[in-house]
Protein backbone atom coordinates (compact mmCIF):
# COMPACT_ATOMS: atom_id res chain seq x y z
CA UNK A 1 0.00 0.00 0.00
CA UNK A 2 1.28 3.46 -0.86
CA UNK A 3 2.07 5.87 1.95
CA UNK A 4 0.77 9.41 2.24
CA UNK A 5 4.06 10.89 0.98
CA UNK A 6 3.70 9.00 -2.32
CA UNK A 7 0.14 10.26 -2.73
CA UNK A 8 1.23 13.79 -1.88
CA UNK A 9 4.07 13.70 -4.42
CA UNK A 10 1.75 12.55 -7.22
CA UNK A 11 -0.86 15.25 -6.64
CA UNK A 12 1.80 17.91 -6.05
CA UNK A 13 3.03 17.13 -9.56
CA UNK A 14 -0.53 16.93 -10.96
CA UNK A 15 -2.84 19.46 -9.24
CA UNK A 16 -6.36 18.33 -10.07
CA UNK A 17 -7.78 20.28 -13.00
CA UNK A 18 -4.69 22.43 -13.53
CA UNK A 19 -4.07 21.07 -17.01
CA UNK A 20 -7.50 21.97 -18.38
CA UNK A 21 -6.34 25.35 -19.68
CA UNK A 22 -3.23 26.63 -21.42
CA UNK A 23 -4.13 30.33 -21.32
CA UNK A 24 -1.33 32.67 -20.24
CA UNK A 25 -3.73 35.23 -18.77
CA UNK A 26 -4.20 34.00 -15.21
CA UNK A 27 -7.78 35.18 -14.72
CA UNK A 28 -8.70 33.61 -18.05
CA UNK A 29 -6.84 30.43 -17.10
CA UNK A 30 -8.93 29.89 -13.97
CA UNK A 31 -12.15 30.95 -15.72
CA UNK A 32 -11.61 28.40 -18.49
CA UNK A 33 -10.97 25.61 -15.97
CA UNK A 34 -14.13 26.53 -14.05
CA UNK A 35 -16.23 26.59 -17.21
CA UNK A 36 -14.87 23.24 -18.34
CA UNK A 37 -15.39 21.64 -14.91
CA UNK A 38 -19.05 22.61 -14.60
CA UNK A 39 -19.77 21.82 -18.24
CA UNK A 40 -18.13 18.39 -18.21
CA UNK A 41 -19.37 17.51 -14.70
CA UNK A 42 -22.58 19.51 -14.66
CA UNK A 43 -23.92 17.68 -11.60
CA UNK A 44 -21.36 19.31 -9.28
CA UNK A 45 -23.26 22.57 -8.57
CA UNK A 46 -26.43 20.57 -7.99
CA UNK A 47 -24.94 18.19 -5.44
CA UNK A 48 -22.62 20.75 -3.79
CA UNK A 49 -25.38 23.38 -3.30
CA UNK A 50 -22.84 26.20 -3.17
CA UNK A 51 -25.49 28.86 -2.52
CA UNK A 52 -27.03 27.22 0.55
CA UNK A 53 -24.28 27.87 3.11
CA UNK A 54 -24.17 31.64 3.46
CA UNK A 55 -22.93 32.56 6.93
CA UNK A 56 -22.16 28.94 7.80
CA UNK A 57 -18.72 27.48 8.41
CA UNK A 58 -17.76 25.13 5.56
CA UNK A 59 -14.69 22.88 5.39
CA UNK A 60 -13.46 21.49 2.09
CA UNK A 61 -11.16 18.48 2.25
CA UNK A 62 -8.96 18.50 -0.85
CA UNK A 63 -9.26 21.91 -2.48
CA UNK A 64 -7.31 21.15 -5.63
CA UNK A 65 -6.80 24.49 -7.34
CA UNK A 66 -9.76 26.01 -5.47
CA UNK A 67 -12.52 25.95 -8.09
CA UNK A 68 -15.30 24.57 -5.86
CA UNK A 69 -14.01 26.37 -2.78
CA UNK A 70 -14.32 29.71 -4.54
CA UNK A 71 -17.99 28.97 -5.19
CA UNK A 72 -18.66 28.44 -1.48
CA UNK A 73 -16.69 31.58 -0.63
CA UNK A 74 -18.34 33.78 -3.26
CA UNK A 75 -21.80 32.69 -2.06
CA UNK A 76 -21.08 33.89 1.47
CA UNK A 77 -19.86 30.79 3.32
CA UNK A 78 -17.22 31.07 6.04
CA UNK A 79 -14.95 28.80 4.04
CA UNK A 80 -11.85 26.84 5.12
CA UNK A 81 -9.92 24.68 2.64
CA UNK A 82 -7.35 21.97 3.34
CA UNK A 83 -5.21 20.27 0.73
CA UNK A 84 -2.40 17.75 0.98
CA UNK A 85 -0.31 19.50 -1.68
CA UNK A 86 1.70 22.71 -1.79
CA UNK A 87 1.17 23.27 -5.52
CA UNK A 88 -2.60 22.91 -5.23
CA UNK A 89 -2.76 25.40 -2.39
CA UNK A 90 -0.58 27.91 -4.24
CA UNK A 91 -2.93 27.78 -7.23
CA UNK A 92 -6.01 27.97 -4.99
CA UNK A 93 -4.64 31.03 -3.19
CA UNK A 94 -3.87 32.67 -6.53
CA UNK A 95 -7.38 32.00 -7.79
CA UNK A 96 -8.97 33.37 -4.60
CA UNK A 97 -6.77 36.47 -4.74
CA UNK A 98 -7.66 37.18 -8.37
CA UNK A 99 -11.34 36.88 -7.43
CA UNK A 100 -10.88 39.35 -4.58
CA UNK A 101 -11.12 36.91 -1.67
CA UNK A 102 -8.77 36.18 1.22
CA UNK A 103 -9.27 32.45 1.42
CA UNK A 104 -8.53 30.45 4.56
CA UNK A 105 -6.42 27.86 2.79
CA UNK A 106 -3.70 25.64 4.21
CA UNK A 107 -1.67 22.50 3.54
CA UNK A 108 -2.61 19.63 5.83
CA UNK A 109 -3.08 15.88 5.93
CA UNK A 110 -6.81 15.26 6.41
CA UNK A 111 -6.01 12.06 8.30
CA UNK A 112 -4.88 14.39 11.12
CA UNK A 113 -6.64 17.73 10.74
CA UNK A 114 -5.22 20.71 12.65
CA UNK A 115 -8.76 21.85 13.50
CA UNK A 116 -10.87 22.13 16.64
CA UNK A 117 -13.61 19.69 17.63
CA UNK A 118 -17.21 20.56 16.67
CA UNK A 119 -16.18 23.56 14.59
CA UNK A 120 -17.88 23.22 11.16
CA UNK A 121 -21.47 23.30 9.95
CA UNK A 122 -20.75 21.45 6.73
CA UNK A 123 -17.94 19.38 5.18
CA UNK A 124 -17.50 18.98 1.44
CA UNK A 125 -15.03 16.72 -0.35
CA UNK A 126 -15.21 15.81 -4.03
CA UNK A 127 -13.09 12.95 -5.31
CA UNK A 128 -10.40 13.11 -2.63
CA UNK A 129 -10.64 10.77 0.34
CA UNK A 130 -10.48 7.60 -1.78
CA UNK A 131 -6.85 8.51 -2.57
CA UNK A 132 -5.83 8.31 1.09
CA UNK A 133 -4.05 5.26 2.53
CA UNK A 134 -6.29 5.72 5.58
CA UNK A 135 -9.67 6.89 4.35
CA UNK A 136 -11.20 5.68 7.63
CA UNK A 137 -8.98 8.11 9.57
CA UNK A 138 -10.28 11.00 7.45
CA UNK A 139 -13.88 9.99 8.17
CA UNK A 140 -13.08 9.87 11.91
CA UNK A 141 -11.62 13.37 11.66
CA UNK A 142 -14.68 14.57 9.77
CA UNK A 143 -16.86 13.34 12.61
CA UNK A 144 -14.64 15.05 15.17
CA UNK A 145 -14.57 18.52 13.58
CA UNK A 146 -18.22 18.57 12.46
CA UNK A 147 -20.68 20.30 14.79
CA UNK A 148 -23.57 18.25 16.19
CA UNK A 149 -26.26 18.26 13.50
CA UNK A 150 -23.65 19.37 10.96
CA UNK A 151 -23.81 17.87 7.47
CA UNK A 152 -21.43 16.48 4.87
CA UNK A 153 -21.28 15.75 1.16
CA UNK A 154 -18.51 13.46 -0.10
CA UNK A 155 -17.80 11.95 -3.51
CA UNK A 156 -15.87 8.69 -3.86
CA UNK A 157 -15.43 6.49 -6.91
CA UNK A 158 -18.27 4.03 -7.45
CA UNK A 159 -17.50 0.32 -7.71
CA UNK A 160 -21.00 -0.41 -9.07
CA UNK A 161 -20.36 1.55 -12.25
CA UNK A 162 -19.82 1.19 -15.96
CA UNK A 163 -16.46 2.85 -15.51
CA UNK A 164 -15.28 0.19 -13.04
CA UNK A 165 -16.78 -3.08 -14.27
CA UNK A 166 -16.86 -2.50 -18.02
CA UNK A 167 -14.03 -0.04 -18.68
CA UNK A 168 -11.38 -0.72 -16.00
CA UNK A 169 -11.94 -4.39 -15.18
CA UNK A 170 -13.00 -5.63 -18.62
CA UNK A 171 -12.25 -3.58 -21.74
CA UNK A 172 -8.93 -2.12 -20.61
CA UNK A 173 -7.70 -5.53 -19.49
CA UNK A 174 -8.61 -7.02 -22.85
CA UNK A 175 -7.20 -4.19 -24.95
CA UNK A 176 -4.02 -3.67 -22.92
CA UNK A 177 -2.39 -6.32 -25.11
CA UNK A 178 -2.83 -4.00 -28.08
CA UNK A 179 -0.44 -1.53 -26.42
CA UNK A 180 2.58 -3.84 -26.53
CA UNK A 181 3.76 -3.00 -30.10
CA UNK A 182 5.78 0.24 -30.03
CA UNK A 183 3.61 1.84 -32.71
CA UNK A 184 0.33 1.13 -30.87
CA UNK A 185 0.04 4.30 -28.71
CA UNK A 186 0.45 6.54 -31.75
CA UNK A 187 -2.12 4.64 -33.81
CA UNK A 188 -4.68 4.55 -30.99
CA UNK A 189 -4.16 8.22 -30.22
CA UNK A 190 -4.83 9.11 -33.86
CA UNK A 191 -7.79 6.79 -34.43
CA UNK A 192 -9.57 7.19 -31.07
CA UNK A 193 -8.31 10.63 -30.02
CA UNK A 194 -6.85 9.31 -26.77
CA UNK A 195 -3.97 11.00 -24.97
CA UNK A 196 -0.79 9.64 -26.54
CA UNK A 197 1.46 10.45 -23.57
CA UNK A 198 -0.81 8.48 -21.23
CA UNK A 199 -0.92 5.55 -23.64
CA UNK A 200 2.87 5.56 -23.90
CA UNK A 201 3.20 5.53 -20.11
CA UNK A 202 0.62 2.75 -19.74
CA UNK A 203 2.64 0.72 -22.25
CA UNK A 204 5.88 1.29 -20.32
CA UNK A 205 4.31 0.22 -17.04
CA UNK A 206 2.66 -2.87 -18.51
CA UNK A 207 5.98 -4.02 -19.96
CA UNK A 208 8.06 -3.24 -16.87
CA UNK A 209 5.52 -4.64 -14.39
CA UNK A 210 3.35 -7.32 -16.01
CA UNK A 211 2.03 -8.78 -12.74
CA UNK A 212 0.10 -5.84 -11.34
CA UNK A 213 -2.06 -6.29 -8.27
CA UNK A 214 -5.76 -5.55 -8.57
CA UNK A 215 -5.32 -2.36 -6.53
CA UNK A 216 -2.44 -1.20 -8.73
CA UNK A 217 -4.50 -1.84 -11.86
CA UNK A 218 -7.47 0.12 -10.52
CA UNK A 219 -5.30 3.02 -9.37
CA UNK A 220 -3.44 3.45 -12.67
CA UNK A 221 -6.75 3.42 -14.57
CA UNK A 222 -8.47 6.18 -12.64
CA UNK A 223 -6.40 9.37 -12.56
CA UNK A 224 -3.60 8.47 -14.92
CA UNK A 225 -0.98 5.72 -15.14
CA UNK A 226 1.16 7.23 -12.36
CA UNK A 227 -1.69 7.51 -9.85
CA UNK A 228 -0.42 5.63 -6.76
CA UNK A 229 -3.74 4.95 -5.07
CA UNK A 230 -7.44 5.15 -5.84
CA UNK A 231 -10.15 3.11 -4.12
CA UNK A 232 -13.68 2.33 -5.25
CA UNK A 233 -16.80 1.86 -3.13
CA UNK A 234 -20.12 0.12 -3.61
CA UNK A 235 -23.17 1.56 -1.90
CA UNK A 236 -22.83 -0.93 0.95
CA UNK A 237 -19.13 -0.15 1.39
CA UNK A 238 -19.71 3.60 1.33
CA UNK A 239 -22.49 3.42 3.92
CA UNK A 240 -20.27 1.23 6.10
CA UNK A 241 -17.46 3.79 5.83
CA UNK A 242 -19.72 6.54 7.22
CA UNK A 243 -21.70 4.37 9.63
CA UNK A 244 -21.11 6.60 12.67
CA UNK A 245 -23.10 9.37 10.98
CA UNK A 246 -26.88 9.50 10.77
CA UNK A 247 -29.39 10.20 7.95
CA UNK A 248 -27.07 8.56 5.43
CA UNK A 249 -27.99 8.75 1.78
CA UNK A 250 -26.05 7.64 -1.29
CA UNK A 251 -26.60 8.23 -5.00
CA UNK A 252 -24.57 8.01 -8.20
CA UNK A 253 -23.87 10.48 -10.99
CA UNK A 254 -21.74 10.92 -14.10
CA UNK A 255 -21.24 8.69 -17.10
CA UNK A 256 -18.15 10.09 -18.84
CA UNK A 257 -18.88 9.85 -22.55
CA UNK A 258 -15.37 11.17 -23.37
CA UNK A 259 -13.99 7.73 -22.44
CA UNK A 260 -15.85 6.18 -25.37
CA UNK A 261 -14.29 8.11 -28.25
CA UNK A 262 -16.62 8.64 -31.24
CA UNK A 263 -19.26 6.31 -29.74
CA UNK A 264 -19.60 8.60 -26.75
CA UNK A 265 -20.17 11.61 -28.99
CA UNK A 266 -23.10 9.81 -30.61
CA UNK A 267 -24.96 9.26 -27.34
CA UNK A 268 -27.92 11.59 -26.71
CA UNK A 269 -27.80 13.64 -23.51
CA UNK A 270 -30.85 11.86 -22.15
CA UNK A 271 -29.11 8.47 -22.38
CA UNK A 272 -25.88 9.83 -20.90
CA UNK A 273 -27.84 11.21 -17.96
CA UNK A 274 -29.72 7.93 -17.50
CA UNK A 275 -26.50 5.89 -17.45
CA UNK A 276 -24.91 8.33 -15.01
CA UNK A 277 -27.78 8.15 -12.55
CA UNK A 278 -27.84 4.34 -12.65
CA UNK A 279 -24.21 3.27 -13.05
CA UNK A 280 -22.24 6.51 -12.76
CA UNK A 281 -18.60 6.82 -11.65
CA UNK A 282 -19.27 9.35 -8.88
CA UNK A 283 -20.81 7.93 -5.71
CA UNK A 284 -22.14 10.74 -3.52
CA UNK A 285 -22.64 10.14 0.17
CA UNK A 286 -24.58 12.58 2.38
CA UNK A 287 -25.18 12.53 6.11
CA UNK A 288 -25.09 14.41 9.37
CA UNK A 289 -23.56 14.19 12.79
CA UNK A 290 -26.11 13.27 15.42
CA UNK A 291 -26.98 15.70 18.18
CA UNK A 292 -25.68 14.38 21.47
CA UNK A 293 -28.49 14.08 24.01
CA UNK A 294 -27.75 14.52 27.69
CA UNK A 295 -28.42 11.53 29.90
N, C-alpha and C positions, 0 to 999 in steps of 0.2 A: 504494500500500500504506500502511496506517495505521502510525503510529509508536507506540512503547511508551507515550508520554504520553497518546495518545488512548485506548488500551486501558485504561490506568490510570484515566483520568477516568471512563470508562463504568462500570467495576466499583466505583470508589469511590462512585459515585452509586447503584449497584445491587448491594450485597453479596449474593453468591449465597445464596439461601435465606432471606434476612432478611424477605421479605414474606410468608412462609408462616404467620405468626401475628400477631394483633392484640391479644394479651393484654397488659395493663398490668403484671401481676406478672412480674418479669423471669425468675425461675426457671421459672415456668409457660410463659413465652414460648419459652425455649430448649427446654423439654421437649416442647412441641407441635411445634416445628420438627423435632426429632429423630424423634419418632413419625411425623410425616408423611413424612419423608425415607425411613425404613426400611420404611414401609408401601408407599409409591408406587414406590420403587426397592429392592425387597426383596433383590435380588441383591448389594447393596453389602457387607453383612457377610460374605457367602460369599466374594466375590472378594478383599476386603481382609484377611480373616483377622486381625482385630484382636487376638485372644487368643493369637496364636502368636509374639509378639515380646517377651515379658517379658524384661527385662534387656538387650535389644538396642537399639542406637542407630538410631532411625527418623527419617527426614526426610520431611516432607510439603511438596510444592511446590504452593502455592495452597491455603491453609487455609480460605478463605471465612470463615464465622463460627465455625469451630472444631468443628463437629459430629463429623466423622470423627476429627480429631486428639484430641479428648477420649476417644474410644474406645480409641485406642492408649495414651494416657496412663493411663487408668483400669485398663487391663489390664497395667500394669507396664512398658511400653516407656520407654526413655530418649528422649523425644520432642522433636523440634525442628520448628517450623513456620515457613515463609516465605510471605509473601503480598505481592503488588504494591501492595495498597491499604492506606491508613491506616484507613478505616472498617471494613474486614473485620477487621483486627488488633485494633481497639478492641473490637469485638463478641466476637471469639475470646477475648481476655484477660478480658473480663467473664464469659463463660461458664465459662472455666476457674476463675476466682476463686470464682464461685458454687458450683462443684462441689468446691471445696477443693483445687485444684491450682495450682501456680506454674508455668505453662507457659512454655517457652522459645520465645517467639513474637517475630518481628521482621518489619519491612517491608523487602523486598529484591526486586530484579529477578533472576529465576532465570536470565536469560541471562548474568549475571555474579554468581555466588553468593559472598558473603563468608564462605566456609567452607574448611576445610583439605582437602587431598588425602586420599583413602583414609580417610575419617572416619565413614562410616555403613555399618551392616549391611544396611539396607533403605531404599528410596525408594518413596514412594507419592504418586501424583498422579491425581486423579479429575476429568476434564473441564476441564483447565486449559491444558496446553501448546499446544493447537491454537488458542488465542487470541493467541499470541505472534507478532509479526512475524518472529522468528527462532527457530522451534521447534528447528531444528538446533543452535543455540547452547545451548539448554537441555539437549538430549540430551548434548552434549559435556561440559557441566558436571556432569550426572548421572554420567557415566563417571568424571570426575575425582574427585568427592567420595565415590564408592562404594568400599568396601573390596574388595580382591580376594576373589572368591567371594561378594560381596554381591549382593543380589537387588533387583528392582524390580517394581512393578505400576503401570501407567499406563493411564488411559482416554482415548481420543480419539474423536471422532465418526466413525461408520462410513459410508463412501461406499456400500458395497454393502448398503444398507438400504432398507426400505420408507419410512422417514422422508425419505431423500434423494431416491430416484428417483421415488417415487409422490407423496409429499406436497409436497416443496419444488420439485422440478424439473418436476412435471406438474400436479397438482391446483391448487396455489396459483398457478401461472402462468396456468392456464385461468380460475380463479375471481377473479383479481385485478381483472378488468374489472367484476365485480359491485360492487366497492367504489367506483367512480367517482361514482355518484349520492350526494348528501349524506346521504340518509336510510339508505343501505345499512348502515353500521356498526351503527346502532341496531336495525335489523330482524334482522341476522345475530346480533347479541348476544342478542336475545330468543329467536329461533327455535332457535339452535344452542348457546346458553349459552357463547359465546366472550367473551373480554375486550373490552369496548367501547373502552376507552382505547387498547388495542393496535391494534384495527381502525381507529380514527380516525387514529392516527399512521401506520399503513401507507398509508392513503388519502392523507394529506398528502404522504408521501414519493413515492408513485407519481405524483402529479400534478406535484410540483415537480421530480422527476428521473425522467422516463419511460425514459431510456436507461441503465438500470443495467448495470454489468458483471456477469458471472457470479459473481465473488467477492462483490460487493456484495449481490447477490440471496441468495446462500447465507447470508451473515453476518446479514442482517436477518431471515432466517427460521429462525434457530436460537435465540438468546437474547433475542429482542425486536427490534423495528424499529430501535432505536438502536444495536444491537450493531455495533461497528466492524469486527470481524474474527473469523471462525470458519472453520477449515479442516476438511476431511473426508479420511479416509484409507481406502483399500481395504486388504485384507490384505497385498498385495504392497508397497504404499506404506508401510505401518506397519512391516513387517519391514525394508525398506530404511532407514527412518529410524533404526532401532536396530541396524543391521548390525554395529557394532563390539562388541556384546554377544554372549554365547553362550547356548545353550539357549533360544532364542527360541520363544515360543508365543503364538498369538493366538486369541481367541475372541470371539463377540459375544453381547450380552445386551440385553434391554429393548425391547419393543414398547409404546409409550405409548398405551394405549387412550383416554386423555383427549383426544387430538387428534381423535378420530373421533366426538365428540358422542354422540348416543343410540345410534349403531351400535356404538361401543366398549363401551358399558355392556351390550350384549346378548351380547358375546363371552364364552364360557366361559373360565375361568382356564387350562384345559389348552391351548386354542388360542392364547391370549395368550402363554403360556410358549413354545409351539412356534414362533410367529412371532418372538419375541424371540431365541431361540437360533439361528434360521436367518438372519434378516434384521433383527436388532436395531440400534438406534441407537448403542449403546455398544460400541466395539471395545476390548477389553482386550488389552494386550500385557504379557507377562511375560518376564523374562530374568535373566541374572546377568553379573557382570563376571568375566572369566577370571582364574584365578590365574597370575601371571607366573612362569615357570620360569626359573631361572638357566641361563645357557649357551645 
